[in-house]
Amino acid sequence: MPTAEQLKRVPPAVRPIVEAAIHIVKATAPGAEEIPYRMAQPRSKSMMWKLVRYAVDGEPVVGVGTFTGHSAMFFYRGRELDDSSGLLQGSGKDTRFVTLRSPADAEKPAVKRLVRAAFKLAAS
């Protein structure tokens, strides 16, 4: 998990969302390696503060980051995931993300399916 000090600096309005996202990843892939980012809190409200990523065999799978008003889970191989729910956003070469506006968003079955699929993809 990101250091306790790092979580304390996450804005209180989004801290429960970040904690819920981390919980979902850890519950889905308890053996995944947890790698905290060493990123300082951004000065710009429009920049994501990347907090932690989870990897399998050194390959990043899912990351958790936050803005001041919402959080996000980002999937390093998101372009390859089947997203029948339409939750994945982004148009980068590989990475896609899901916007989380409440802890309940992280608990949605479609989000859990994406996390499971991402770890399954990494294992293949």
C-alpha positions as CSV (number, residue, x, y, z in Angstrom):
1,M,0.0,0.0,0.0
2,P,1.2,3.5,-0.5
3,T,2.9,4.6,2.7
4,A,0.7,5.7,5.4
5,E,2.2,9.2,5.1
6,Q,1.4,9.3,1.4
7,L,-2.3,8.3,2.1
8,K,-2.5,11.0,4.7
9,R,-1.7,13.6,2.1
10,V,-4.4,12.3,-0.3
11,P,-7.3,14.8,-0.2
12,P,-9.8,13.7,2.4
13,A,-12.6,13.8,-0.2
14,V,-11.0,11.2,-2.3
15,R,-9.1,9.1,0.2
16,P,-12.0,6.6,0.7
17,I,-12.1,6.1,-3.1
18,V,-8.4,5.4,-3.2
19,E,-8.7,3.0,-0.3
20,A,-11.6,1.2,-2.0
21,A,-9.7,0.8,-5.3
22,I,-6.6,-0.6,-3.5
23,H,-8.8,-3.0,-1.6
24,I,-10.4,-4.3,-4.8
25,V,-7.0,-4.9,-6.4
26,K,-5.6,-6.6,-3.3
27,A,-8.7,-8.8,-2.9
28,T,-8.5,-9.8,-6.6
29,A,-4.8,-10.4,-6.7
30,P,-3.4,-10.9,-3.2
31,G,-0.1,-12.2,-4.5
32,A,0.5,-9.2,-6.8
33,E,3.6,-7.1,-6.0
34,E,2.7,-3.7,-4.6
35,I,4.9,-0.9,-5.9
36,P,4.4,2.6,-4.5
37,Y,5.1,5.5,-6.9
38,R,7.7,7.9,-5.6
39,M,5.7,10.8,-7.0
40,A,5.2,14.1,-5.1
41,Q,1.7,15.4,-4.9
42,P,1.0,17.4,-8.1
43,R,0.6,21.1,-7.9
44,S,-1.9,21.1,-10.8
45,K,-5.5,19.9,-10.1
46,S,-5.6,18.5,-13.6
47,M,-2.6,16.1,-13.1
48,M,-3.1,12.6,-11.8
49,W,-1.2,11.8,-8.6
50,K,-0.1,8.2,-9.2
51,L,0.1,6.4,-5.9
52,V,0.6,2.7,-6.4
53,R,0.8,0.0,-9.1
54,Y,0.5,-3.7,-8.8
55,A,2.6,-6.1,-10.9
56,V,3.0,-9.8,-11.7
57,D,6.4,-11.1,-12.5
58,G,7.6,-7.5,-12.8
59,E,4.9,-6.6,-15.3
60,P,2.7,-3.7,-14.2
61,V,-1.0,-4.6,-14.4
62,V,-3.1,-2.1,-12.5
63,G,-2.4,1.3,-10.9
64,V,-4.3,3.6,-8.6
65,G,-4.1,7.3,-8.8
66,T,-6.1,10.3,-7.8
67,F,-7.0,13.9,-8.6
68,T,-8.5,16.3,-6.1
69,G,-12.2,15.4,-7.0
70,H,-12.0,11.8,-8.2
71,S,-9.7,8.8,-8.4
72,A,-8.8,6.4,-11.1
73,M,-7.6,2.8,-11.7
74,F,-5.4,2.5,-14.8
75,F,-4.8,-0.7,-16.7
76,Y,-1.4,-0.9,-18.3
77,R,-2.7,-3.3,-21.0
78,G,-6.2,-1.8,-21.1
79,R,-6.3,-1.7,-24.9
80,E,-6.3,-5.5,-24.8
81,L,-9.1,-5.9,-22.3
82,D,-12.7,-6.8,-23.3
83,D,-14.7,-3.9,-22.0
84,S,-18.3,-4.8,-22.6
85,S,-19.2,-2.4,-19.8
86,G,-17.9,0.6,-21.6
87,L,-16.0,1.8,-18.5
88,L,-12.5,2.0,-19.9
89,Q,-11.5,5.5,-21.1
90,G,-8.4,6.8,-22.8
91,S,-6.8,6.5,-26.2
92,G,-3.1,5.9,-25.4
93,K,-1.1,3.2,-27.0
94,D,-1.9,0.6,-24.4
95,T,-3.1,2.1,-21.1
96,R,-6.8,2.7,-20.3
97,F,-8.4,4.0,-17.1
98,V,-11.6,3.9,-15.2
99,T,-12.8,7.0,-13.4
100,L,-14.0,6.4,-9.8
101,R,-16.1,9.2,-8.2
102,S,-17.1,7.2,-5.1
103,P,-15.9,4.1,-3.2
104,A,-19.0,2.4,-4.6
105,D,-17.7,2.9,-8.1
106,A,-14.6,0.7,-7.2
107,E,-17.0,-2.0,-5.9
108,K,-19.0,-2.3,-9.2
109,P,-19.0,-5.8,-10.6
110,A,-17.8,-4.4,-14.0
111,V,-14.7,-2.8,-12.3
112,K,-14.0,-6.1,-10.5
113,R,-14.3,-8.0,-13.8
114,L,-11.8,-5.6,-15.4
115,V,-9.3,-6.1,-12.6
116,R,-9.6,-9.9,-12.8
117,A,-9.3,-9.8,-16.6
118,A,-6.1,-7.6,-16.3
119,F,-4.4,-10.0,-14.0
120,K,-5.5,-13.0,-16.1
121,L,-4.0,-11.3,-19.2
122,A,-0.8,-10.6,-17.3
123,A,-0.6,-14.3,-16.3
124,S,-1.0,-15.5,-19.9
